[in-house]
């Protein structure tokens, strides 16, 4: 076909040619077996071998006679066309419980039906779920390539620690194996009613052994982390020492920049790699282990929870963001209830189907009740570990975000203190266009709520919802573009005021910078500076006061037009003249504003005040409502007021 032909017609022609080649291969096999007078036997293994050879031949033809632009489409098409027949026959074999016989000559009708079915499935899949390189823009493809290159660099840096990482993986596998032993022995029905001192000692020994292996695995990962950080810092320092003098004379290459790179950035990178690899490997190994034991117990039942896991994956990833946004704009509550009800019904239905299938297997003598009980435990553990892997696979990025945040009985504890709950079944809501204030004594859980909102950690129980969807449904970059935070001690870089406000933004105009400065009430003092927006703030903003630095940090957050703005003691250093920032924040519409403050006079005008103590919500309401009930908020305000009015000695 001419290269000037329409791309759609050219792609369709290539697919049709490959289909004809596949039918030609089937015809050759059919003719060969007829020539052998049926002496050849096309059993299941021969069918798999034949279709594998067919896949290799078709793929070779596609790479020779087609360009690279449609290669991703052809790969999926060839894989589906080649392996659908053997997969179908394999499932039929497992369903009947015995290896069913195959005709020595392929049935032409079944061959044509298989090709037609493969074509139909392929068309429906490509139209419903466009993905791969053909649907990715150049920008997303470039990001994927950069991420792969970065991953390979990290792997190369970690290569000297292969012994430590191998030992960590070994201890991880041992911990998973030991943890799975109790469920495995439940297939012995006598253990279900057995009790006694020896049995309890054995269970305690298994738990202790698993904990020991888990601790050794964590120790090996931490050792690898320390060695990786040391190695990267040494390489970075050596590279800096080899630079020319002119390299250190630029404004961006100042002392604080190198200090941050050597100390903070390398440590964050190492911890991020170690934590993600640790969690991913643990979940992956446990999932594979549970699947192995489940298949060992009963492959018939395995398909029921496997369907449940497939539903879990599709529910989390393949939900159309555009459809969800449309429904949420019309009936937010109705849409959320419908999605929750549908998920619950499907989950319960799959569980009932699995138990019904187990009952039939027990009745036919193919499965014991103990094996069914062990299978249920394995299935639950596998789904739990799959959730950990899938929570990071969010792809939701709606064009319009309302900004309604909801904590639904969230319980959370830090990894360093797993037995100490930082949040205890916290339920609260942050409404769009409203100013919500979190107040309370230190250690009450305010910072933990902020960490969960930014997805630095994941809740131990229940979820944090944004517009009715869990946070892990959203793309990581999208979420952090919509959520901006200003801390008590903001970080300013050596450079101009404008550079610090527009930091990280491309093609940012001066008018946008000035508008953000006006909103943060920073424009007046910026105009009084010697060079205005071009004034150098010095190392870490040393040329500015603490209140001025906070104003610039607020302007840096507002210029990004976030839907959710978090102010963590962001006005603590401002004087009375700059308190107008709070009045501006109170009048912000279409934004969710969360303020954390110890100075209660800064939150009196908030639309909603939440008092937290001991990781729980104690009181909530407006300032007037909380003052009337004379509870914790009232007593804290009176205490702080007495301290401020008490004369100095």
Secondary structure, 3 states (H helix, E strand, C coil): CCCCCCHHHHHHHHHHHHHHHHHHHHHHHHHHHHHCCCCCCCCHHHHHHHHHHHHHHHHHHHHHHCCHHHHHHHHHHHHHHHHHHHHHHHHHHHHHCCCCCCCCCCCHHHHHHHHHHHHHHHHHHHHHCCCCCCCCCHHHHHHHHHHHHHHHHHHHHCHHHHHHHHHHHHHHHHHHHHHHHHHHHHHCHHHHCCCCHHHHHHHHHHHHHHHHHHHHHHHHHHHHHHHHHHHHHHHHHHHHHCCCHHHHHCCCCCHHHHHHHHHHHHHHHHHHHHHHHHHHHHHHHHHHHHHHHHHHHCHHHHHHHHHHHHHHHHHHHCCCHHHHHHHHHHCHHHHHHHHHHHHHHHHHHHHHHHHHHHHHHHHCCCCCHHHHHHHHHHHHHHHHHHHHHHCCCCCECCCCCCCCEEEEEEEECCHHHCCCCCEEEEEEEECCCCEEEEECCCCCCHHHHHHHHCCCCCCCECCEEECCEEHHHECHHHHHHHEEEECCCCCCCCCEHHHHHCCCCCCCCHHHHHHHHHHCCCHHHHHCCCCHHHCECCHHHCCCCHHHHHHHHHHHHHCCCCCEEEEECCCCCCCHHHHHHHHHHHCCCCCEEEEECCCHHHCCCCCEEEEEECCEEEEEECHHHHHHHCCHHHHHHHHHHHHHHCCCC
